């Protein structure tokens, strides 16, 4: 179950399924002042002042009680996942991280794409994944599971939560998308295309839940937040709802 918390004015969500320190940010509680960034913008290259971005990270990590050594990436909508033992000197180009090192916060950034956090607390392994439609179709969560298992995790112990994301209510797609999507999923994703009147929508959360279970995660160890970023632009940044003029949220996880 997802729970909304407010600490020192910072609004974020946590899942009762996950035992590791973690948080899914909203757009509320930061210091960014530009109208399209108000106020908890956590994304670079959105027109924010560097000092505002640094302060947003400081107050968010403090409110969520997460380590200040943050690992993030230049996200490229891929299925690339990296196992890390320290904070890289330069941001790698990929879309997911895995670690078993304490004191590191794994961070992925979203504004409609799916943030997925995973853990095996017994093995001491956590993961954070950014799953856009391309990453989802390419099976990035399967790559993350493989990397976790390589560090000692067991698939039937892994818990996985999908945070606030665009839902099938709002993710309308066109025929050019369908051609690429079906090719990438080898037609497995067809069941997650939904026809509503004369429009077509894609259910990316359902696709990723399917892939997690295909990868060996127990159904009872998975959760989708059910929170649509596009439906609630006053609470979340949404690329689609804003026409691309927006800030960025983050999902973060660390070992206890």
WOMOZI-V380396 format. One record per pair of residues at least 4 apart in sequence whose ideal C-beta (glycine too) atoms are under 7 Angstrom apart, sorted by the first residue. I is the first residue (numbers start at 1). J is the second residue. If there is no record, write none. Layout:
i-><I,I>
j-><J,J>
//
This chain:
i-><1,1,2,2,2,2,3,3,3,4,4,5,5,6,6,7,8,8,9,10,10,10,10,10,11,11,11,12,12,12,12,12,12,13,13,13,13,14,14,15,15,17,17,17,18,18,18,18,18,19,19,20,20,20,20,20,20,20,21,21,21,21,22,22,22,23,23,23,24,24,24,24,25,25,25,25,25,26,26,26,26,27,27,27,27,27,27,27,27,28,28,28,29,29,30,30,30,30,30,31,31,31,31,32,32,32,32,32,32,32,32,33,34,34,36,36,36,36,37,37,37,37,37,40,40,41,41,41,41,41,41,42,42,42,42,42,42,42,43,43,43,44,46,46,48,48,50,51,52,53,54,55,56,57,57,58,59,60,61,61,61,64,66,66,66,67,67,67,67,69,69,69,69,70,70,71,71,71,71,71,71,71,71,72,72,72,73,73,73,73,73,74,74,75,75,75,76,76,76,77,77,77,77,78,78,78,79,79,79,79,79,80,80,81,81,81,81,81,81,81,81,82,82,82,83,83,83,83,84,84,84,84,85,85,87,88,95,95,95,95,96,96,96,96,96,96,96,97,97,97,98,98,98,98,98,98,99,99,99,100,100,100,102,104,105,105,106,106,106,106,106,106,107,107,107,108,108,108,108,108,108,109,109,109,109,110,110,110,110,110,111,111,111,111,111,111,111,112,112,112,112,112,112,112,113,113,113,113,114,114,114,114,114,114,114,115,115,115,115,116,116,116,116,116,116,117,117,117,117,117,118,118,118,118,118,118,118,119,119,119,119,120,120,120,120,120,120,122,123,123,123,123,124,125,125,125,125,126,126,126,127,127,127,128,128,128,129,129,129,130,131,131,131,131,131,132,133,133,133,133,134,135,136,136,136,136,137,137,137,137,138,139,139,140,141,141,141,141,141,142,142,142,143,144,145,145,145,145,145,146,147,148,148,149,149,153,153,155,155,155,156,156,158,158,159,160,160,160,160,161,162,162,162,162,162,163,163,164,164,164,164,165,165,165,166,166,166,166,166,166,166,167,167,167,167,168,168,168,168,169,169,170,170,170,170,171,171,171,172,172,172,173,173,173,173,173,175,176,177,178,178,178,179,180,181,181,181,182,182,182,185,189,192,192,192,192,193,193,194,194,195,196,203,204,205,205,206,207,208,209,209,209,210,211,212,212,213,213,213,217,217,228,229,229,229,230,230,230,232,233,233,233,236,237,237,237,237,238,238,239,239,242>
j-><15,16,13,15,225,227,13,14,16,11,13,12,14,10,11,63,59,63,29,29,40,59,60,63,26,28,29,23,24,25,26,63,64,24,163,164,225,22,23,161,223,159,161,223,22,117,119,159,161,119,121,119,121,126,253,254,255,256,65,66,254,256,117,252,253,64,66,252,115,163,164,251,40,42,60,249,250,40,235,236,249,38,39,40,235,236,237,247,249,39,40,235,39,40,39,40,41,56,59,39,52,55,56,37,38,39,41,48,52,56,247,38,47,48,242,245,246,247,41,46,47,48,247,56,60,46,48,53,56,247,248,56,57,60,109,248,249,250,109,247,248,53,247,248,52,53,54,55,56,57,58,59,60,61,70,62,63,64,66,68,105,252,105,252,254,103,104,105,254,87,103,104,105,105,107,84,87,88,97,104,105,106,107,91,107,109,91,92,93,94,95,91,93,95,109,130,93,94,95,95,132,134,135,94,95,135,135,138,139,140,143,94,95,94,96,97,98,140,143,144,147,92,94,97,98,99,147,151,88,97,99,104,99,101,104,92,129,130,135,140,127,128,129,130,140,143,144,106,127,128,125,127,144,147,148,151,104,106,126,124,125,151,255,254,252,254,126,127,128,252,253,254,128,250,252,115,128,129,130,250,251,130,248,249,250,115,130,165,249,251,229,237,238,239,246,248,249,165,166,229,230,238,239,240,130,131,132,165,131,136,162,165,204,205,208,130,163,165,251,129,131,141,160,162,208,128,161,163,251,253,126,127,144,148,158,159,160,126,158,159,253,125,148,153,154,157,158,157,151,152,153,154,255,148,151,152,153,253,254,255,144,147,148,251,252,253,140,141,144,135,135,136,140,141,208,136,137,181,202,204,138,140,140,204,207,208,181,184,185,189,184,143,211,144,145,208,211,212,215,146,211,215,147,148,149,155,158,215,216,150,151,153,158,153,155,157,158,215,216,217,216,218,217,221,221,212,217,221,222,223,205,208,223,224,225,225,251,225,227,229,236,204,205,229,170,171,228,229,230,238,240,171,205,228,231,194,201,202,203,228,231,228,230,231,240,201,202,204,199,200,201,177,178,200,201,202,179,180,181,182,193,200,183,184,185,189,202,187,189,190,189,207,202,203,206,207,200,202,201,203,200,201,207,208,209,224,210,211,212,213,222,224,214,215,217,222,217,219,222,221,222,232,236,237,238,238,240,241,236,238,241,242,249,246,247,248,249,242,246,244,246,246>
//
